[in-house]
Amino acid sequence: MNNQPKKVTVTGLFVLGSLYPDAVGGMEIFNYYFLKYRLHKAAETIYYFGENRTDSENGYFILFKRKKPVRLFYPFQFFFKVLKLRKKPDFAYVCYAEQSWIIAWAQSLTFRIFKIPYIITIHWGKAPDWKFRYPFISYFRHAHAVAGVSEPVCMAFKKIIPDREFIYIPPLIPFQRSGKEKKELQKQLGYERGEKILLYVGTLKAMKNPDRIVEAFHQIGPEYLEEQQIRLLFAGAGDMRNELVNKISGYGLDKYIRIAGLISRENIPDYYKAADCYIISSDYEGTSLSLLEAMFNKLTIIASDAPGINGMLTHELNALLYETANTRQLAETIKRAFSDHSLAKSLSENAFDHFKQKYLYESMMEKYEALFSSAALNS
C-alpha cells in the first residue's frame, strides 16, 4: 500500500504586462527572468497575462493588451480574463509601478470576487503621490502580502498604510559574467590601449540625470581627460539622447563620451567586463539592477547619494557617493575614483562582498516561494 502523500498541483496567475525584450525597464527585465524561472523550476501550473509571450514553452499565455480608454475598458477586460481561466488560481502575483487607480481597483476587486489571494511587488522607487487614495489603499490592504524592491520604498508606503506589512525583497536577475578578456572587449568596443571606461547603464531620462555626468566631464576638462585617458560610455537609450548628443558636441567632448544605445541582456556582460568604473546618477531608485550588476562585476562604483542608492552603498566603504545635484563634487569624485587605485580596488572588492552577502538570486526566489505557498494554503 502506497502511503506517500498525494501531490497537490498549485495554480498560479502572474499579471505582468510588458516583458523584456519588448520593454527594457528594470521591472520588465526582472519580470522576464522571474517568470522564466518560475516556468522552468516551479511545480505549479502557471497562467500569465501579458502583452508578449516569453520564450518558454511552459505555462499558459493569455494575451492582455490594454484598450483605451483604460477607465472604461480595464475593469471589465480584467474581470472576464480571470473568469475565462480553466480553473481558479490558488494565488495571483501582480506588480505595482506608477499606474491608474482603475488598474489597482479592478485587480483587487476581481481577485476578491473570485477569492484569489494576491501578492504585490512594488517596483515604484519613490513615495506614493496619490490624488485619489482609496482604491490604492484598498488594493494594498486586501493583498495577501506586499513586497517592495527597496527598504526606503517599503518605509514610504508604510507611512501611508501603517496597518499593512511591507516586506523588502531585492529585485534580482541571474547575472552572468563575460568570458572574454577585458583588453579584447575594449578593442571590440573601439577603445585604445590604456583608455579607462566609466560605464553608465540605464535609460537616458531626466530622473537618472545623465546630463549631469556630461556636465561633470565638461568641468573636468579635455586636458585632464586626455592625460588620464578617462572615457564615458552610455549604454542605454531614452528621450534625452538628442539633448545629450548636442551637449557632448557643444562641449567638444565627442572623443571622451560615447552613447552606445540600447544593449541586449545577452551582450551587456561584455560592457561591464570592459569597464573600470560604473556610475549611477539618479534622483532615486528602487533597487537598481544595473547597480547590482556592477557590484557583481567588481566595478568601482560612483553613485548619487539618493534614496534607494544610499541604502545599498556606504560612502568610502563600497562606493563613492556625491550630492546628487552637485556636478562640481561629481567631477572631483570621478577624478578621485580614477586616480586613487588603492581606494578603487578596495571599494570594488567590498561592493562584491556586500553583493554576495545580501543579493543572491536563489535567496530571493526562496522568499517569493514562501509567499506563494502561504497564499495557496489560504485560497
PALOMI-985986 format. One record per residue (C-alpha): residue in one letter; x, y, z. Coordinates in nm, 4 decimals, padded with zeros to 6 digits, always signed. Layout:
% residues N
NODE type       px       py       pz
NODE    a        X        Y        Z
...
//
This chain:
% residues 379
NODE type       px       py       pz
NODE    m +00.0000 +00.0000 +00.0000
NODE    n +00.1363 +00.3414 -00.1027
NODE    n +00.1305 +00.5732 +00.1990
NODE    q +00.3041 +00.8677 +00.0305
NODE    p +00.1033 +01.1931 +00.0401
NODE    k -00.0843 +01.2844 -00.2729
NODE    k +00.0941 +01.5512 -00.4749
NODE    v -00.1074 +01.8734 -00.4886
NODE    t -00.0839 +02.0842 -00.8017
NODE    v -00.0838 +02.4573 -00.7302
NODE    t -00.2090 +02.7016 -00.9925
NODE    g -00.0598 +03.0486 -01.0082
NODE    l -00.1621 +03.3544 -01.2110
NODE    f +00.1032 +03.6127 -01.2994
NODE    v -00.0144 +03.9552 -01.4224
NODE    l +00.2952 +04.1169 -01.5711
NODE    g +00.2203 +04.3455 -01.8685
NODE    s +00.5161 +04.4045 -02.0998
NODE    l +00.8286 +04.1916 -02.0699
NODE    y +01.1873 +04.2164 -02.1885
NODE    p +01.2901 +04.2399 -02.4738
NODE    d +00.9765 +04.4289 -02.5848
NODE    a +01.0325 +04.6659 -02.2917
NODE    v +01.3670 +04.7349 -02.1242
NODE    g +01.2904 +04.8954 -01.7882
NODE    g +01.4106 +04.7363 -01.4655
NODE    m +01.0655 +04.5986 -01.3816
NODE    e +01.0188 +04.4445 -01.7269
NODE    i +01.3619 +04.2793 -01.7181
NODE    f +01.3009 +04.1496 -01.3661
NODE    n +00.9586 +04.0106 -01.4614
NODE    y +01.1015 +03.8352 -01.7668
NODE    y +01.3605 +03.6415 -01.5650
NODE    f +01.1287 +03.5929 -01.2684
NODE    l +00.8576 +03.4352 -01.4840
NODE    k +01.1094 +03.2333 -01.6820
NODE    y +01.2492 +03.0881 -01.3590
NODE    r +00.9017 +03.0013 -01.2310
NODE    l +00.8033 +02.8395 -01.5614
NODE    h +01.1116 +02.6158 -01.5582
NODE    k +01.1628 +02.5471 -01.1887
NODE    a +00.8297 +02.5661 -01.0094
NODE    a +00.5918 +02.2767 -00.9593
NODE    e +00.2738 +02.4792 -01.0041
NODE    t +00.0640 +02.5271 -01.3163
NODE    i +00.1171 +02.8848 -01.4340
NODE    y -00.1081 +03.1195 -01.6281
NODE    y +00.0357 +03.4560 -01.7201
NODE    f -00.1296 +03.7685 -01.8569
NODE    g +00.0888 +03.9914 -02.0697
NODE    e +00.1454 +04.1784 -02.3909
NODE    n +00.4003 +03.9271 -02.5165
NODE    r +00.4782 +03.5578 -02.4659
NODE    t +00.8083 +03.4526 -02.3112
NODE    d +01.0495 +03.2258 -02.4986
NODE    s +00.9443 +02.9363 -02.2729
NODE    e +00.7043 +02.6694 -02.3972
NODE    n +00.5778 +02.6088 -02.0439
NODE    g +00.2792 +02.7752 -01.8862
NODE    y -00.0381 +02.9181 -02.0384
NODE    f -00.0017 +03.2589 -02.2020
NODE    i -00.3076 +03.4856 -02.2083
NODE    l -00.2745 +03.7925 -02.4304
NODE    f -00.3699 +04.1072 -02.2431
NODE    k -00.3490 +04.4386 -02.4269
NODE    r -00.4960 +04.7395 -02.2541
NODE    k -00.7740 +04.9022 -02.4523
NODE    k -00.8282 +05.2758 -02.4392
NODE    p -00.9895 +05.4456 -02.2687
NODE    v -00.8481 +05.2414 -01.9787
NODE    r -01.1004 +05.3901 -01.7360
NODE    l -01.3842 +05.2361 -01.9351
NODE    f -01.2440 +04.9033 -02.0545
NODE    y -00.9902 +04.7801 -01.7992
NODE    p -01.2233 +04.6690 -01.5146
NODE    f -01.4403 +04.4580 -01.7455
NODE    q -01.1470 +04.3353 -01.9533
NODE    f -00.9566 +04.2152 -01.6478
NODE    f -01.2625 +04.0571 -01.4845
NODE    f -01.3517 +03.8487 -01.7896
NODE    k -00.9907 +03.7431 -01.8494
NODE    v -00.9791 +03.5948 -01.4982
NODE    l -01.3288 +03.4478 -01.5376
NODE    k -01.2229 +03.2579 -01.8521
NODE    l -00.9335 +03.0744 -01.6856
NODE    r -00.9695 +02.6975 -01.6979
NODE    k -00.9523 +02.6743 -01.3180
NODE    k -00.9414 +02.9158 -01.0282
NODE    p -00.5808 +03.0078 -00.9443
NODE    d -00.4593 +02.9332 -00.5918
NODE    f -00.2783 +03.2677 -00.5918
NODE    a -00.2063 +03.5646 -00.8156
NODE    y +00.1076 +03.7748 -00.8489
NODE    v +00.0957 +04.1370 -00.9669
NODE    c +00.3399 +04.4264 -00.9944
NODE    y +00.2823 +04.7853 -00.8960
NODE    a +00.4500 +05.0805 -01.0633
NODE    e +00.3077 +05.4254 -01.1267
NODE    q -00.0381 +05.3462 -01.2649
NODE    s -00.4016 +05.4489 -01.2745
NODE    w -00.6205 +05.3775 -00.9735
NODE    i -00.8524 +05.1981 -01.2178
NODE    i -00.5959 +04.9189 -01.2628
NODE    a -00.5368 +04.8730 -00.8903
NODE    w -00.9072 +04.8829 -00.8111
NODE    a -01.0050 +04.6407 -01.0915
NODE    q -00.7389 +04.3878 -00.9953
NODE    s -00.8199 +04.3953 -00.6248
NODE    l -01.1957 +04.3740 -00.6755
NODE    t -01.1683 +04.0884 -00.9259
NODE    f -00.9387 +03.8841 -00.7031
NODE    r -01.1689 +03.9339 -00.4051
NODE    i -01.4778 +03.8331 -00.6044
NODE    f -01.3095 +03.5079 -00.7095
NODE    k -01.1438 +03.4655 -00.3669
NODE    i -00.7929 +03.4577 -00.5122
NODE    p -00.5210 +03.5699 -00.2660
NODE    y -00.2783 +03.8024 -00.4406
NODE    i +00.0797 +03.9124 -00.3812
NODE    i +00.2077 +04.2535 -00.4937
NODE    t +00.5627 +04.3647 -00.5668
NODE    i +00.6150 +04.7420 -00.5604
NODE    h +00.8610 +04.8441 -00.8323
NODE    w +00.7973 +05.2154 -00.7931
NODE    g +01.1110 +05.3747 -00.6491
NODE    k +00.9687 +05.6672 -00.4520
NODE    a +00.6919 +05.7556 -00.2077
NODE    p +00.3378 +05.7301 -00.3489
NODE    d +00.1693 +06.0523 -00.4559
NODE    w -00.1946 +05.9519 -00.4993
NODE    k -00.4609 +06.2130 -00.5717
NODE    f -00.7332 +05.9516 -00.5227
NODE    r -00.6067 +05.7321 -00.2377
NODE    y -00.8899 +05.4961 -00.1526
NODE    p -00.8541 +05.2459 -00.4444
NODE    f -00.4782 +05.2148 -00.3853
NODE    i -00.5077 +05.1743 -00.0094
NODE    s -00.7764 +04.9105 -00.0592
NODE    y -00.5566 +04.7365 -00.3176
NODE    f -00.2659 +04.7026 -00.0742
NODE    r -00.4723 +04.6292 +00.2360
NODE    h -00.6536 +04.3342 +00.0764
NODE    a -00.3343 +04.1756 -00.0612
NODE    h -00.2113 +03.8525 +00.0939
NODE    a +00.1403 +04.0009 +00.1011
NODE    v +00.3231 +04.3070 -00.0336
NODE    a +00.6921 +04.3164 -00.1214
NODE    g +00.8934 +04.6279 -00.2026
NODE    v +01.2110 +04.6454 -00.4085
NODE    s +01.3911 +04.8684 -00.1566
NODE    e +01.3781 +04.9399 +00.2141
NODE    p +01.3066 +05.3139 +00.1603
NODE    v +01.0050 +05.2398 -00.0599
NODE    c +00.8698 +04.9946 +00.1991
NODE    m +00.9009 +05.2608 +00.4668
NODE    a +00.7385 +05.5254 +00.2443
NODE    f +00.4336 +05.3061 +00.1787
NODE    k +00.4198 +05.2027 +00.5451
NODE    k +00.3751 +05.5678 +00.6452
NODE    i +00.0604 +05.5895 +00.4320
NODE    i -00.0768 +05.2425 +00.5184
NODE    p +00.0561 +05.1749 +00.8721
NODE    d -00.1592 +04.8641 +00.9249
NODE    r -00.0039 +04.6903 +00.6224
NODE    e +00.3238 +04.4940 +00.6396
NODE    f +00.5697 +04.5625 +00.3566
NODE    i +00.8456 +04.3059 +00.3014
NODE    y +01.1737 +04.4109 +00.1449
NODE    i +01.2839 +04.1689 -00.1277
NODE    p +01.5510 +04.2956 -00.3705
NODE    p +01.4602 +04.2524 -00.7405
NODE    l +01.7367 +04.0295 -00.8726
NODE    i +01.8056 +03.8590 -01.2018
NODE    p +02.0576 +03.5780 -01.2669
NODE    f +02.3615 +03.7856 -01.3663
NODE    q +02.6278 +03.6431 -01.5952
NODE    r +02.9928 +03.7413 -01.6387
NODE    s +03.1571 +03.7778 -01.9771
NODE    g +03.4027 +03.5016 -02.0584
NODE    k +03.6091 +03.7284 -02.2839
NODE    e +03.9302 +03.9124 -02.1972
NODE    k +03.8980 +04.2756 -02.0922
NODE    k +04.1558 +04.4047 -02.3438
NODE    e +03.9827 +04.2161 -02.6242
NODE    l +03.6449 +04.3633 -02.5289
NODE    q +03.7793 +04.7180 -02.5077
NODE    k +03.9255 +04.6801 -02.8537
NODE    q +03.5942 +04.5436 -02.9872
NODE    l +03.4160 +04.8462 -02.8413
NODE    g +03.6573 +05.0802 -03.0188
NODE    y +03.8779 +05.1833 -02.7276
NODE    e +04.2539 +05.2162 -02.7470
NODE    r +04.5063 +05.0571 -02.5161
NODE    g +04.5247 +05.2396 -02.1815
NODE    e +04.1866 +05.4091 -02.2037
NODE    k +03.9742 +05.3700 -01.8891
NODE    i +03.5960 +05.3405 -01.9140
NODE    l +03.3327 +05.4898 -01.6844
NODE    l +03.0129 +05.2971 -01.7612
NODE    y +02.6519 +05.4168 -01.7300
NODE    v +02.3813 +05.1535 -01.7855
NODE    g +02.0177 +05.2571 -01.7984
NODE    t +01.7527 +05.4686 -01.9611
NODE    l +01.8548 +05.8178 -02.0721
NODE    k +01.5854 +06.0134 -01.8923
NODE    a +01.5611 +06.3133 -01.6610
NODE    m +01.5187 +06.1208 -01.3363
NODE    k +01.8507 +05.9444 -01.3958
NODE    n +02.0400 +06.2700 -01.4716
NODE    p +02.2795 +06.1559 -01.7455
NODE    d +02.3226 +06.5236 -01.8397
NODE    r +02.4875 +06.5913 -01.5027
NODE    i +02.7567 +06.3363 -01.5821
NODE    v +02.8254 +06.5174 -01.9088
NODE    e +02.8410 +06.8467 -01.7156
NODE    a +03.0916 +06.6897 -01.4763
NODE    f +03.3098 +06.5784 -01.7687
NODE    h +03.2931 +06.9342 -01.9036
NODE    q +03.4122 +07.0642 -01.5663
NODE    i +03.6939 +06.8090 -01.5547
NODE    g +03.8010 +06.9298 -01.8977
NODE    p +03.9568 +06.7655 -02.2051
NODE    e +04.3139 +06.8211 -02.0844
NODE    y +04.2682 +06.6098 -01.7709
NODE    l +04.0531 +06.3524 -01.9519
NODE    e +04.3252 +06.3153 -02.2150
NODE    e +04.6061 +06.2956 -01.9605
NODE    q +04.4272 +06.0302 -01.7507
NODE    q +04.2668 +05.8618 -02.0539
NODE    i +03.9195 +05.8655 -01.8956
NODE    r +03.6213 +05.7844 -02.1188
NODE    l +03.2461 +05.7804 -02.0500
NODE    l +03.0208 +05.5207 -02.2120
NODE    f +02.6415 +05.5457 -02.2001
NODE    a +02.4808 +05.2037 -02.2546
NODE    g +02.1156 +05.2901 -02.2932
NODE    a +01.8517 +05.4779 -02.4890
NODE    g +01.5817 +05.7270 -02.3981
NODE    d +01.4205 +06.0609 -02.4653
NODE    m +01.7276 +06.2579 -02.3532
NODE    r +01.9534 +06.1092 -02.6190
NODE    n +01.9406 +06.4013 -02.8636
NODE    e +01.9904 +06.6528 -02.5827
NODE    l +02.2976 +06.4613 -02.4662
NODE    v +02.4394 +06.4354 -02.8177
NODE    n +02.4068 +06.8119 -02.8618
NODE    k +02.5586 +06.8836 -02.5205
NODE    i +02.8517 +06.6485 -02.5799
NODE    s +02.9188 +06.8049 -02.9190
NODE    g +02.8769 +07.1592 -02.7870
NODE    y +03.1362 +07.0963 -02.5156
NODE    g +03.3753 +06.9332 -02.7631
NODE    l +03.3695 +06.6050 -02.5726
NODE    d +03.2936 +06.3676 -02.8619
NODE    k +03.6294 +06.1954 -02.8171
NODE    y +03.5623 +06.1283 -02.4491
NODE    i +03.1926 +06.0388 -02.4352
NODE    r +03.0013 +05.7831 -02.6415
NODE    i +02.6382 +05.6757 -02.6475
NODE    a +02.6220 +05.3080 -02.7412
NODE    g +02.2424 +05.2889 -02.7433
NODE    l +02.0346 +05.0044 -02.6096
NODE    i +02.2389 +04.6922 -02.5314
NODE    s +02.0761 +04.3493 -02.5131
NODE    r +02.0906 +04.1439 -02.1945
NODE    e +02.2973 +03.8889 -02.3856
NODE    n +02.5699 +04.1476 -02.4603
NODE    i +02.5631 +04.3686 -02.1515
NODE    p +02.8091 +04.1464 -01.9526
NODE    d +03.0744 +04.2411 -02.2113
NODE    y +03.0274 +04.6102 -02.1289
NODE    y +03.0673 +04.5530 -01.7558
NODE    k +03.3802 +04.3441 -01.8189
NODE    a +03.5303 +04.6158 -02.0405
NODE    a +03.4626 +04.8946 -01.7883
NODE    d +03.6767 +05.0161 -01.4990
NODE    c +03.4149 +05.2161 -01.3070
NODE    y +03.0364 +05.2350 -01.3018
NODE    i +02.8212 +05.5410 -01.2366
NODE    i +02.4571 +05.5831 -01.1318
NODE    s +02.3286 +05.9404 -01.1055
NODE    s +01.9552 +05.9028 -01.0327
NODE    d +01.7375 +06.1212 -00.8110
NODE    y +01.6007 +05.7993 -00.6591
NODE    e +01.5885 +05.4265 -00.7320
NODE    g +01.4023 +05.1184 -00.6185
NODE    t +01.6855 +04.8691 -00.6170
NODE    s +01.8778 +04.9268 -00.9378
NODE    l +01.9529 +04.6147 -01.1421
NODE    s +02.2398 +04.7874 -01.3215
NODE    l +02.3937 +04.8863 -00.9876
NODE    l +02.3652 +04.5304 -00.8583
NODE    e +02.5254 +04.4041 -01.1780
NODE    a +02.8133 +04.6487 -01.1318
NODE    m +02.8665 +04.5134 -00.7792
NODE    f +02.8518 +04.1587 -00.9168
NODE    n +03.1198 +04.2505 -01.1735
NODE    k +03.3534 +04.4055 -00.9130
NODE    l +03.3477 +04.7565 -01.0604
NODE    t +03.4392 +05.0684 -00.8654
NODE    i +03.1090 +05.2484 -00.8116
NODE    i +03.0350 +05.6208 -00.8234
NODE    a +02.6794 +05.6956 -00.7126
NODE    s +02.4449 +05.9785 -00.6224
NODE    d +02.3633 +05.9994 -00.2529
NODE    a +01.9965 +05.9366 -00.3273
NODE    p +01.7112 +05.7286 -00.1790
NODE    g +01.7279 +05.3671 -00.2899
NODE    i +02.1015 +05.4008 -00.3563
NODE    n +02.2427 +05.5220 -00.0259
NODE    g +02.0563 +05.2393 +00.1480
NODE    m +02.2611 +04.9891 -00.0535
NODE    l +02.6004 +05.1620 -00.0519
NODE    t +02.8218 +05.3267 +00.2085
NODE    h +03.0490 +05.6161 +00.1150
NODE    e +03.4168 +05.5210 +00.1086
NODE    l +03.3360 +05.1637 +00.2128
NODE    n +03.1940 +05.0123 -00.1065
NODE    a +03.1333 +05.3196 -00.3244
NODE    l +03.1978 +05.6906 -00.3650
NODE    l +02.8777 +05.8890 -00.3097
NODE    y +02.8249 +06.2505 -00.4133
NODE    e +02.5481 +06.5080 -00.3632
NODE    t +02.3011 +06.4318 -00.6398
NODE    a +02.2758 +06.7826 -00.7900
NODE    n +02.6379 +06.8844 -00.7221
NODE    t +02.8182 +06.8431 -01.0548
NODE    r +03.1387 +07.0001 -00.9161
NODE    q +03.1513 +06.7339 -00.6454
NODE    l +03.0723 +06.4684 -00.9048
NODE    a +03.3648 +06.5870 -01.1180
NODE    e +03.6013 +06.5615 -00.8219
NODE    t +03.4624 +06.2182 -00.7333
NODE    i +03.5272 +06.0903 -01.0856
NODE    k +03.8856 +06.2167 -01.0704
NODE    r +03.9354 +06.0511 -00.7334
NODE    a +03.7969 +05.7149 -00.8498
NODE    f +04.0420 +05.7017 -01.1391
NODE    s +04.3473 +05.8420 -00.9583
NODE    d +04.3385 +05.6552 -00.6245
NODE    h +04.3945 +05.2980 -00.7411
NODE    s +04.4220 +05.1504 -00.3920
NODE    l +04.0888 +05.3032 -00.2893
NODE    a +03.9213 +05.1946 -00.6137
NODE    k +04.0342 +04.8342 -00.5623
NODE    s +03.9122 +04.8311 -00.2012
NODE    l +03.5729 +04.9774 -00.2947
NODE    s +03.5156 +04.7245 -00.5730
NODE    e +03.6074 +04.4276 -00.3532
NODE    n +03.3850 +04.5477 -00.0702
NODE    a +03.0946 +04.6049 -00.3100
NODE    f +03.1297 +04.2498 -00.4406
NODE    d +03.1401 +04.1078 -00.0856
NODE    h +02.8278 +04.3082 +00.0016
NODE    f +02.6531 +04.1697 -00.3073
NODE    k +02.7324 +03.8105 -00.2079
NODE    q +02.6002 +03.8673 +00.1435
NODE    k +02.2686 +04.0334 +00.0536
NODE    y +02.1739 +03.9796 -00.3099
NODE    l +02.1833 +03.6123 -00.4031
NODE    y +01.9234 +03.5137 -00.6629
NODE    e +01.8258 +03.1819 -00.5071
NODE    s +01.7658 +03.3511 -00.1720
NODE    m +01.5265 +03.5979 -00.3353
NODE    m +01.3343 +03.3190 -00.5084
NODE    e +01.3006 +03.1273 -00.1808
NODE    k +01.1334 +03.4311 -00.0227
NODE    y +00.8814 +03.4514 -00.3065
NODE    e +00.8239 +03.0772 -00.2942
NODE    a +00.7286 +03.1106 +00.0731
NODE    l +00.4813 +03.3882 -00.0096
NODE    f +00.3214 +03.1875 -00.2910
NODE    s +00.2949 +02.8755 -00.0770
NODE    s +00.1289 +03.0611 +00.2115
NODE    a -00.1154 +03.2289 -00.0286
NODE    a -00.2080 +02.8922 -00.1847
NODE    l -00.2771 +02.7459 +00.1592
NODE    n -00.5199 +03.0318 +00.2263
NODE    s -00.7025 +03.0068 -00.1062
//
